[in-house]
Amino acid sequence: MPRVTSDVWRYRGLVADFARRELKGKYKGSVLGSFWALVNPLATLAIYSLVFGFFLRFEPPVAGNGSLQSFPIYLFTGLVVWNFFLAIATGSMAALIGAGPLLRKIYFPPFTPVLGNAVATLQQTAIELALLLIVFVFAWNVGWTVLLLPFLVVLLGAFSLGVGLLLAMLNAKLRDINYIVQVIFNLLFYAAPIIYPIAFVTDQYDEHPWLRIYEFNPITSFVEAFRDVLYHLSVPPAWQLGYLTAISLGMLVLGWRFFQSRAADVSEEL
């Protein structure tokens, strides 16, 4: 890990340049510009709220203040987690491929565009979280547990970056990975309690004991931890915080080592 920190710090300026490039290029030529950073998640929230909150009527649990019971807010909390993970994991593949022409001309560490994408995504997530916190403030559903939010964001970022580094290098070697990942992530979205309460699954434990592995899906644990802190105003279970810490650091180390072990000749694949 000291070597990782040293490498990232040494090329921090280049990482920042790629982050700015990502942010400028993302909405280049559009009329609304960076305002789309709010429009897209809000549009998704509206669609899912209509389908699953009105037509299918998924009832959310009562929030930590004892009175709030809002499906859109409950859903938005889960979507922020998913959007952050998805943007880093899939964006890492696009960032490395997009840097290919430049990488073939001059040398720079291949991890810098991937980290740049992660930094740009963090800014997008900060906007979504700020909006979500404002909603919770107006709903009088805020407690001291919000202090745990930065810790959870760091863990989720580490986990997502680890996955992104792994997928970026695999995709550079075999472009089919991008399409395979799209299918897997579509399944993963519905395999986590993002659009439905986790009780839909946990209530089946007695009848189907094997379903207990459901909570060890990292996305499930992250979604529930964020909801504990923001929606339920409670501290996530100790085992869950320990699990998320271990899985996040483990995935980051695994992704970094895999990426760096194959980074020397990656320009030939791009």
Rosetta silent file (secondary structure, phi, psi, omega in degrees, C-alpha in Angstrom):
SEQUENCE: MPRVTSDVWRYRGLVADFARRELKGKYKGSVLGSFWALVNPLATLAIYSLVFGFFLRFEPPVAGNGSLQSFPIYLFTGLVVWNFFLAIATGSMAALIGAGPLLRKIYFPPFTPVLGNAVATLQQTAIELALLLIVFVFAWNVGWTVLLLPFLVVLLGAFSLGVGLLLAMLNAKLRDINYIVQVIFNLLFYAAPIIYPIAFVTDQYDEHPWLRIYEFNPITSFVEAFRDVLYHLSVPPAWQLGYLTAISLGMLVLGWRFFQSRAADVSEEL
SCORE:     score description
SCORE:     0.000 S_00000001
   1 L     0.000  -37.181  176.567    0.000    0.000    0.000 S_00000001
   2 H   -58.034  -38.107  179.075    2.807    2.550    0.619 S_00000001
   3 H   -64.990  -39.587  178.486    3.948    2.032   -2.992 S_00000001
   4 H   -60.934  -49.961 -179.934    0.392    2.628   -4.207 S_00000001
   5 H   -59.370  -41.152 -179.955    0.120    5.854   -2.247 S_00000001
   6 H   -63.427  -45.338 -179.184    3.520    6.992   -3.533 S_00000001
   7 H   -64.285  -44.576 -179.013    2.636    6.340   -7.181 S_00000001
   8 H   -64.506  -43.991 -179.979   -0.727    8.077   -6.943 S_00000001
   9 H   -63.870  -37.909 -178.678    0.750   11.085   -5.147 S_00000001
  10 H   -62.985  -37.201 -177.077    3.573   11.376   -7.683 S_00000001
  11 L  -109.130   27.557 -177.723    1.115   11.608  -10.583 S_00000001
  12 H   -60.714  -35.137  179.662   -1.658   13.475   -8.735 S_00000001
  13 H   -64.926  -40.738  179.432   -1.458   16.360  -11.199 S_00000001
  14 H   -69.054  -38.674  176.204   -2.046   14.057  -14.158 S_00000001
  15 H   -60.263  -44.150  178.981   -4.926   12.347  -12.355 S_00000001
  16 H   -62.897  -38.479  178.118   -6.486   15.775  -11.766 S_00000001
  17 H   -62.736  -43.241  178.534   -6.029   16.640  -15.457 S_00000001
  18 H   -66.464  -34.654  177.647   -7.853   13.489  -16.522 S_00000001
  19 H   -64.556  -45.787  178.472  -10.612   14.263  -14.011 S_00000001
  20 H   -63.799  -39.390  178.203  -11.080   17.755  -15.454 S_00000001
  21 H   -62.419  -40.863  178.501  -10.999   16.307  -18.964 S_00000001
  22 H   -63.937  -44.893 -178.233  -13.703   13.816  -17.991 S_00000001
  23 H   -67.156  -39.930 -179.826  -15.904   16.495  -16.457 S_00000001
  24 H   -70.821  -40.565 -176.482  -15.510   18.893  -19.409 S_00000001
  25 H   -76.697  -21.848 -174.295  -16.003   16.230  -22.059 S_00000001
  26 H   -62.988  -41.760 -176.842  -18.982   14.569  -20.416 S_00000001
  27 L  -118.590   23.678 -179.310  -21.458   17.335  -21.210 S_00000001
  28 L   -62.929  130.761  178.089  -19.573   19.100  -23.982 S_00000001
  29 L    87.784   -8.921 -179.878  -21.900   20.653  -26.545 S_00000001
  30 L   -86.205  152.606 -178.623  -25.037   20.246  -24.434 S_00000001
  31 L   -72.494  -43.065 -176.720  -27.244   23.214  -23.568 S_00000001
  32 L   -80.399  -18.835  178.205  -27.756   22.286  -19.922 S_00000001
  33 H    60.038 -134.576 -176.145  -24.121   21.306  -19.387 S_00000001
  34 H   -67.389   -8.724  176.901  -23.319   19.963  -15.924 S_00000001
  35 H   -62.190  -22.978  176.704  -26.968   20.433  -14.940 S_00000001
  36 H   -62.850  -20.508  177.497  -27.469   16.987  -16.482 S_00000001
  37 H   -61.898  -25.423  175.836  -25.630   15.658  -13.416 S_00000001
  38 H   -96.983  -36.428 -176.198  -28.864   16.344  -11.532 S_00000001
  39 H   -63.267  -45.691 -176.466  -31.387   15.718  -14.313 S_00000001
  40 H   -59.809  -53.757  179.582  -30.289   12.144  -15.032 S_00000001
  41 H   -64.853  -34.092  179.659  -30.535   10.740  -11.473 S_00000001
  42 H   -69.486  -36.902  177.219  -33.759   12.650  -10.803 S_00000001
  43 H   -65.514  -42.947  176.779  -35.337   11.308  -14.014 S_00000001
  44 H   -61.909  -42.748  178.565  -34.333    7.770  -13.058 S_00000001
  45 H   -60.313  -42.788 -178.841  -35.732    8.327   -9.575 S_00000001
  46 H   -63.792  -42.076 -179.171  -39.037    9.547  -11.001 S_00000001
  47 H   -64.967  -49.819 -179.434  -39.412    6.527  -13.294 S_00000001
  48 H   -65.476  -34.813  179.339  -38.627    3.941  -10.604 S_00000001
  49 H   -65.458  -39.444  179.767  -40.819    5.756   -8.085 S_00000001
  50 H   -67.473  -46.765 -175.559  -43.748    5.653  -10.490 S_00000001
  51 H   -71.985  -50.911 -172.746  -43.318    2.001  -11.441 S_00000001
  52 H   -94.098  -20.826  179.654  -42.321    0.464   -8.116 S_00000001
  53 H   -95.564  -24.472 -178.407  -43.783    2.975   -5.693 S_00000001
  54 H  -108.914  -54.147 -177.171  -47.142    3.572   -7.376 S_00000001
  55 H   -75.532  -50.173 -179.738  -48.002    0.697   -9.699 S_00000001
  56 L   -87.349  -16.715  173.654  -46.285   -2.178   -7.871 S_00000001
  57 L    54.953   61.696  171.050  -46.584   -0.398   -4.494 S_00000001
  58 L   -78.178  118.115 -178.488  -43.403   -1.408   -2.668 S_00000001
  59 L   -85.372  118.986  177.683  -43.929   -0.138    0.873 S_00000001
  60 L   -78.599  157.552  176.072  -40.762    1.361    2.401 S_00000001
  61 L   -71.699  163.956  176.760  -40.083    1.038    6.142 S_00000001
  62 L   -72.376  138.589 -176.791  -40.662    3.970    8.475 S_00000001
  63 L   -73.918  177.549 -174.729  -37.604    6.211    8.737 S_00000001
  64 L   -63.227  -25.589 -179.361  -35.576    6.944   11.834 S_00000001
  65 L   -79.505   -3.016  175.646  -37.671    9.968   12.872 S_00000001
  66 L    85.343   -3.082 -178.171  -40.678    7.673   13.335 S_00000001
  67 L  -130.622  -32.734 -178.079  -42.927    9.426   10.821 S_00000001
  68 L   -69.048  128.853  174.709  -41.236    9.603    7.409 S_00000001
  69 L  -145.843   81.401 -174.010  -42.284    6.826    5.028 S_00000001
  70 L  -121.624  118.755  178.833  -41.366    7.891    1.519 S_00000001
  71 H   -66.241  -43.233  178.298  -40.565    5.446   -1.254 S_00000001
  72 H   -57.838  -41.767  179.953  -38.829    8.051   -3.499 S_00000001
  73 H   -69.144  -41.688  177.703  -36.459    9.065   -0.674 S_00000001
  74 H   -60.680  -42.795  179.841  -35.851    5.433    0.289 S_00000001
  75 H   -67.621  -43.493 -177.791  -35.168    4.633   -3.367 S_00000001
  76 H   -59.650  -37.724  178.878  -32.933    7.660   -3.925 S_00000001
  77 H   -60.261  -42.837  178.419  -30.673    6.565   -1.064 S_00000001
  78 H   -70.995  -36.502 -178.637  -30.095    3.220   -2.757 S_00000001
  79 H   -66.749  -35.027  178.047  -29.677    4.750   -6.207 S_00000001
  80 H   -59.816  -42.834  178.617  -26.891    7.064   -5.021 S_00000001
  81 H   -63.185  -49.172 -177.757  -24.915    4.006   -3.922 S_00000001
  82 H   -63.622  -44.655 -178.783  -25.571    2.144   -7.164 S_00000001
  83 H   -61.143  -39.435  179.368  -24.821    5.121   -9.425 S_00000001
  84 H   -63.986  -49.573  179.471  -21.487    5.707   -7.696 S_00000001
  85 H   -61.034  -48.027 -175.840  -20.442    2.076   -8.023 S_00000001
  86 H   -64.101  -42.289 -177.348  -21.658    1.758  -11.618 S_00000001
  87 H   -65.251  -38.819  179.517  -20.041    4.986  -12.821 S_00000001
  88 H   -74.629  -46.104 -175.803  -16.618    4.060  -11.448 S_00000001
  89 H   -63.738  -47.963 -178.885  -16.717    0.377  -12.424 S_00000001
  90 H   -82.561  -32.945  179.210  -17.907    0.883  -16.003 S_00000001
  91 H   -66.171  -27.922  178.393  -16.317    4.301  -16.449 S_00000001
  92 H   -62.566  -38.808  178.818  -12.904    2.833  -15.696 S_00000001
  93 H   -64.681  -46.567 -179.373  -13.128    0.660  -18.792 S_00000001
  94 H   -65.989  -36.239 -178.738  -14.093    3.607  -20.995 S_00000001
  95 H   -64.614  -43.430 -179.372  -11.411    5.827  -19.433 S_00000001
  96 H   -69.025  -42.904  178.656   -8.578    3.424  -20.215 S_00000001
  97 H   -63.659  -41.755 -178.881   -9.797    2.740  -23.748 S_00000001
  98 H   -65.228  -28.168  179.733  -10.279    6.467  -24.355 S_00000001
  99 L   -84.863   -2.362 -177.029   -6.720    7.204  -23.250 S_00000001
 100 H   -54.714  -52.406 -179.295   -5.352    4.610  -25.672 S_00000001
 101 H   -57.506  -39.775  179.295   -4.422    6.971  -28.569 S_00000001
 102 H   -70.616  -37.506 -178.337   -2.607    9.303  -26.178 S_00000001
 103 H   -67.183  -27.778  178.752   -0.914    6.427  -24.380 S_00000001
 104 H   -77.055  -17.689 -179.034    0.515    5.162  -27.671 S_00000001
 105 H   -92.411  -44.899 -178.266    2.147    8.538  -28.327 S_00000001
 106 L  -133.479  157.110 -179.906    3.632    9.393  -24.938 S_00000001
 107 L   -89.645  136.402  167.228    4.247    7.485  -21.753 S_00000001
 108 L  -157.967  155.033 -177.741    2.234    8.032  -18.610 S_00000001
 109 L   -59.423  125.204 -178.140    0.994    5.550  -15.993 S_00000001
 110 L   -60.002  -19.707 -179.004   -2.118    3.826  -17.395 S_00000001
 111 H   -74.125  -16.799 -174.512   -3.817    4.029  -14.015 S_00000001
 112 H   -63.782  -42.254  176.794   -4.067    7.837  -14.184 S_00000001
 113 H   -67.209  -31.245  178.207   -7.108    8.035  -16.516 S_00000001
 114 H   -66.921  -45.418  177.661   -8.876    5.394  -14.411 S_00000001
 115 H   -67.369  -34.610  176.887   -8.258    7.355  -11.223 S_00000001
 116 H   -61.627  -41.218  176.487   -9.245   10.544  -13.025 S_00000001
 117 H   -62.325  -39.238  179.693  -12.591    8.999  -13.878 S_00000001
 118 H   -64.476  -41.056  179.205  -13.045    8.000  -10.221 S_00000001
 119 H   -65.059  -42.681  178.458  -12.343   11.557   -9.050 S_00000001
 120 H   -63.740  -39.393  178.611  -14.822   12.986  -11.573 S_00000001
 121 H   -65.690  -36.583  178.190  -17.436   10.458  -10.465 S_00000001
 122 H   -60.248  -37.871  178.260  -16.871   11.424   -6.843 S_00000001
 123 H   -64.947  -42.157  177.083  -17.835   14.996   -7.712 S_00000001
 124 H   -60.602  -44.204 -179.675  -21.054   13.766   -9.339 S_00000001
 125 H   -66.132  -35.365  177.711  -21.836   11.673   -6.279 S_00000001
 126 H   -60.783  -38.108  177.622  -21.151   14.622   -3.986 S_00000001
 127 H   -64.699  -45.264 -179.758  -23.876   16.558   -5.823 S_00000001
 128 H   -64.746  -42.503  179.342  -26.355   13.699   -5.443 S_00000001
 129 H   -65.535  -38.656  177.993  -25.514   13.228   -1.760 S_00000001
 130 H   -62.024  -43.178  177.850  -25.863   16.965   -1.106 S_00000001
 131 H   -63.241  -42.030 -179.892  -29.302   16.925   -2.714 S_00000001
 132 H   -64.435  -41.799  179.484  -30.267   13.852   -0.702 S_00000001
 133 H   -64.725  -37.400  176.958  -29.112   15.421    2.567 S_00000001
 134 H   -61.702  -42.234  178.270  -31.143   18.554    1.816 S_00000001
 135 H   -61.597  -43.761  179.886  -34.215   16.361    1.330 S_00000001
 136 H   -65.490  -35.376  178.105  -33.591   14.612    4.651 S_00000001
 137 H   -63.844  -46.565  179.428  -33.159   17.965    6.408 S_00000001
 138 H   -66.424  -25.803  178.276  -36.509   19.210    5.096 S_00000001
 139 L   -87.637    2.441 -178.155  -38.059   15.887    6.133 S_00000001
 140 L    55.589   45.638 -179.885  -36.610   16.311    9.674 S_00000001
 141 L  -131.081   64.781 -179.851  -34.814   13.014    9.360 S_00000001
 142 L  -134.014  135.487  178.636  -31.180   13.802   10.199 S_00000001
 143 L  -138.165 -177.796 -178.245  -29.091   12.490   13.087 S_00000001
 144 H   -65.947  -17.971 -178.861  -25.508   12.224   14.248 S_00000001
 145 H   -62.998  -16.754  178.271  -25.118    9.022   12.206 S_00000001
 146 H   -62.090  -19.299  178.260  -24.569   11.238    9.155 S_00000001
 147 H   -65.885  -19.582  178.046  -21.004   11.606   10.467 S_00000001
 148 H   -81.957   -9.724 -175.876  -20.402    8.026    9.286 S_00000001
 149 H   -59.447  -47.826  178.792  -21.257    8.999    5.707 S_00000001
 150 H   -57.395  -38.480  179.135  -17.705   10.048    4.636 S_00000001
 151 H   -62.373  -43.425  179.733  -16.345    6.740    5.938 S_00000001
 152 H   -67.787  -37.251  178.346  -18.887    4.773    3.902 S_00000001
 153 H   -63.679  -41.378  178.094  -18.203    6.870    0.798 S_00000001
 154 H   -62.639  -44.898  179.263  -14.466    6.145    1.092 S_00000001
 155 H   -62.968  -45.037  179.617  -15.131    2.411    1.444 S_00000001
 156 H   -64.272  -38.840  177.525  -17.532    2.375   -1.500 S_00000001
 157 H   -63.994  -41.813  178.942  -15.054    4.358   -3.578 S_00000001
 158 H   -63.994  -44.431  179.210  -12.232    1.939   -2.742 S_00000001
 159 H   -63.201  -47.781 -178.159  -14.368   -1.086   -3.599 S_00000001
 160 H   -63.032  -40.553  179.414  -15.646    0.450   -6.840 S_00000001
 161 H   -66.104  -39.658  176.963  -12.155    1.519   -7.916 S_00000001
 162 H   -59.459  -45.328  177.202  -10.798   -1.957   -7.254 S_00000001
 163 H   -63.709  -42.317 -179.113  -13.522   -3.448   -9.452 S_00000001
 164 H   -63.174  -42.335  178.037  -12.918   -0.748  -12.057 S_00000001
 165 H   -61.948  -42.378  179.574   -9.168   -1.383  -12.243 S_00000001
 166 H   -63.306  -48.277 -177.763   -9.785   -5.096  -12.654 S_00000001
 167 H   -69.212  -36.106 -178.879  -12.412   -4.647  -15.377 S_00000001
 168 H   -61.746  -43.639 -179.375  -10.449   -1.942  -17.200 S_00000001
 169 H   -71.503  -40.516  177.674   -7.443   -4.190  -17.693 S_00000001
 170 H   -62.166  -40.654 -178.984   -9.552   -7.228  -18.611 S_00000001
 171 H   -69.439  -31.082  177.093  -11.484   -5.141  -21.135 S_00000001
 172 H   -66.147  -32.894  179.742   -8.254   -3.844  -22.663 S_00000001
 173 H   -82.407  -34.865 -176.552   -7.220   -7.441  -23.320 S_00000001
 174 L  -143.522  107.075 -173.535  -10.660   -8.680  -24.413 S_00000001
 175 L   -67.548  -14.417  176.766  -13.313   -6.172  -25.515 S_00000001
 176 H   -64.896  -20.544 -178.688  -16.120   -8.684  -24.944 S_00000001
 177 H   -57.306  -38.395 -179.255  -15.710   -7.970  -21.227 S_00000001
 178 H   -58.358  -41.954 -178.332  -17.606   -4.702  -21.637 S_00000001
 179 H   -75.671  -36.042  177.035  -20.697   -6.491  -22.946 S_00000001
 180 H   -64.096  -41.700 -179.116  -20.469   -9.278  -20.394 S_00000001
 181 H   -63.145  -38.637  179.517  -20.238   -6.709  -17.603 S_00000001
 182 H   -59.523  -42.443  178.940  -23.380   -4.943  -18.830 S_00000001
 183 H   -66.014  -47.280 -178.168  -25.361   -8.170  -18.503 S_00000001
 184 H   -62.555  -41.876 -178.385  -23.896   -9.022  -15.081 S_00000001
 185 H   -69.668  -31.968  174.155  -24.493   -5.520  -13.709 S_00000001
 186 H   -61.902  -40.362  177.050  -28.111   -5.558  -14.893 S_00000001
 187 H   -69.605  -39.665 -178.699  -28.585   -8.722  -12.847 S_00000001
 188 H   -63.269  -34.853  179.582  -26.633   -7.267   -9.918 S_00000001
 189 H   -59.143  -44.180 -178.641  -28.924   -4.234   -9.803 S_00000001
 190 H   -84.519  -10.424  177.337  -31.955   -6.407   -9.117 S_00000001
 191 L   -88.614    3.558  177.364  -29.965   -8.719   -6.837 S_00000001
 192 L  -122.776  152.480 -176.348  -29.525   -5.861   -4.352 S_00000001
 193 L   -79.511   62.920 -178.939  -32.269   -4.105   -2.336 S_00000001
 194 L   -90.499  -49.118 -177.810  -32.183   -0.885   -4.346 S_00000001
 195 L  -101.347    1.817  177.896  -35.751   -0.702   -5.653 S_00000001
 196 L  -143.275  151.680  178.192  -37.296   -2.939   -3.013 S_00000001
 197 L   -65.579  145.535 -178.537  -36.942   -3.275    0.789 S_00000001
 198 L   -64.207  -20.852  179.091  -34.496   -5.923    1.953 S_00000001
 199 H   -61.195  -23.017  177.467  -37.309   -7.461    4.007 S_00000001
 200 H   -60.216  -28.491 -179.801  -38.633   -8.946    0.750 S_00000001
 201 H   -98.988  -46.478 -176.449  -35.666  -11.326    0.919 S_00000001
 202 H   -62.115  -28.346  178.084  -34.912  -11.607    4.648 S_00000001
 203 L   -68.304  -13.061 -179.773  -38.499  -12.683    5.348 S_00000001
 204 L   -96.473    2.270 -175.297  -37.761  -15.777    3.258 S_00000001
 205 L   -60.150  -43.080 -177.886  -34.788  -16.904    5.357 S_00000001
 206 L   -62.741  -38.918 -179.307  -36.718  -19.437    7.423 S_00000001
 207 L   -80.230  -33.642 -179.238  -38.152  -21.088    4.335 S_00000001
 208 L  -130.645   82.336 -176.442  -34.972  -20.780    2.264 S_00000001
 209 H   -56.558  -30.047 -177.773  -31.898  -20.680    4.581 S_00000001
 210 H   -64.972  -17.492  179.698  -29.480  -20.469    1.636 S_00000001
 211 H   -68.491   -9.597 -179.750  -30.767  -16.961    0.948 S_00000001
 212 H   -63.114  -19.747  176.731  -28.674  -15.707    3.893 S_00000001
 213 H   -68.034  -15.116 -178.523  -25.773  -15.286    1.463 S_00000001
 214 H   -55.480  -40.242 -176.566  -27.796  -12.412    0.006 S_00000001
 215 H   -74.281  -10.197  178.111  -26.496   -9.986    2.636 S_00000001
 216 H   -93.480    2.610  167.557  -22.892  -10.805    1.710 S_00000001
 217 L   -67.801  118.692 -176.017  -23.389   -9.278   -1.719 S_00000001
 218 H   -53.686  -37.971 -179.863  -21.181   -6.168   -1.271 S_00000001
 219 H   -65.833  -39.786  176.419  -23.717   -3.929   -3.030 S_00000001
 220 H   -59.315  -47.334 -179.082  -26.446   -5.161   -0.698 S_00000001
 221 H   -64.107  -40.014  178.737  -24.299   -4.404    2.339 S_00000001
 222 H   -66.099  -45.479  179.730  -23.373   -0.952    1.037 S_00000001
 223 H   -59.603  -45.363 -179.229  -26.980   -0.043    0.232 S_00000001
 224 H   -68.266  -36.127  178.605  -28.165   -1.138    3.665 S_00000001
 225 H   -65.619  -43.476  177.789  -25.294    0.638    5.439 S_00000001
 226 H   -63.945  -39.850  179.410  -26.068    3.912    3.664 S_00000001
 227 H   -69.126  -35.283  175.998  -29.768    3.526    4.465 S_00000001
 228 H   -58.744  -47.001 -174.808  -28.976    2.797    8.106 S_00000001
 229 H   -71.642  -41.872 -172.808  -26.976    6.011    8.386 S_00000001
 230 H   -96.408  -42.378 -173.988  -29.223    8.294    6.337 S_00000001
 231 L   -92.737  -49.156 -176.938  -32.747    6.850    6.387 S_00000001
 232 L   -86.344  -13.291 -178.881  -32.990    4.801    9.591 S_00000001
 233 L    56.947   43.691 -179.996  -30.619    7.066   11.583 S_00000001
 234 L  -132.445  160.980  178.308  -28.889    4.042   13.053 S_00000001
 235 L   -85.434  129.488  177.467  -25.354    2.674   13.124 S_00000001
 236 L   -57.485  150.887  178.226  -24.794   -0.297   10.779 S_00000001
 237 L   -55.148  147.741 -178.034  -24.025   -3.585   12.577 S_00000001
 238 H   -58.654  -40.042 -178.610  -20.387   -4.026   13.557 S_00000001
 239 H   -62.918  -35.530 -178.622  -20.071   -7.169   11.446 S_00000001
 240 H   -70.516  -41.881  177.267  -21.290   -5.247    8.404 S_00000001
 241 H   -64.371  -40.410  177.095  -18.825   -2.386    8.870 S_00000001
 242 H   -65.008  -42.119  179.480  -16.013   -4.887    9.346 S_00000001
 243 H   -63.468  -44.988 -178.775  -17.083   -6.832    6.274 S_00000001
 244 H   -66.294  -36.667  177.384  -17.301   -3.710    4.113 S_00000001
 245 H   -64.290  -46.548 -178.624  -13.879   -2.532    5.290 S_00000001
 246 H   -65.924  -45.052 -176.624  -12.273   -5.885    4.529 S_00000001
 247 H   -70.103  -32.692  179.958  -13.975   -6.375    1.150 S_00000001
 248 H   -70.732  -49.991  179.480  -13.230   -2.796    0.052 S_00000001
 249 H   -65.359  -39.812  179.070   -9.549   -2.837    0.925 S_00000001
 250 H   -62.640  -43.407 -179.896   -9.191   -6.381   -0.421 S_00000001
 251 H   -68.682  -36.655  178.834  -10.792   -5.482   -3.752 S_00000001
 252 H   -64.985  -44.659  179.181   -8.710   -2.321   -4.090 S_00000001
 253 H   -64.645  -43.933  179.565   -5.452   -4.216   -3.485 S_00000001
 254 H   -61.757  -47.758 -179.289   -6.501   -7.015   -5.840 S_00000001
 255 H   -63.390  -41.914 -179.374   -7.552   -4.604   -8.595 S_00000001
 256 H   -64.815  -47.087 -178.493   -4.411   -2.481   -8.253 S_00000001
 257 H   -65.246  -40.285  178.250   -2.007   -5.418   -8.330 S_00000001
 258 H   -64.277  -44.746 -179.272   -3.754   -7.027  -11.277 S_00000001
 259 H   -62.902  -49.181 -176.278   -3.790   -3.738  -13.190 S_00000001
 260 H   -67.949  -29.903 -179.271   -0.166   -2.870  -12.478 S_00000001
 261 H   -68.601  -19.286 -178.119    1.072   -6.374  -13.300 S_00000001
 262 L  -120.481    8.494 -174.719   -0.218   -5.953  -16.851 S_00000001
 263 L   -75.987  -24.771 -173.772    0.134   -2.199  -17.303 S_00000001
 264 L   -59.194  -39.318 -176.364    3.585   -2.257  -18.946 S_00000001
 265 L  -115.175   19.923 -176.154    2.337   -3.471  -22.321 S_00000001
 266 H   -68.581  -26.819 -178.680   -1.305   -2.376  -22.187 S_00000001
 267 H   -61.237  -27.356  178.716   -0.743    0.351  -24.794 S_00000001
 268 H   -70.775  -21.281 -178.165   -0.299   -2.403  -27.378 S_00000001
 269 L   -91.711  -14.148 -173.127   -3.816   -3.639  -26.625 S_00000001
 270 L   -93.105    0.000    0.000   -5.500   -0.232  -26.873 S_00000001
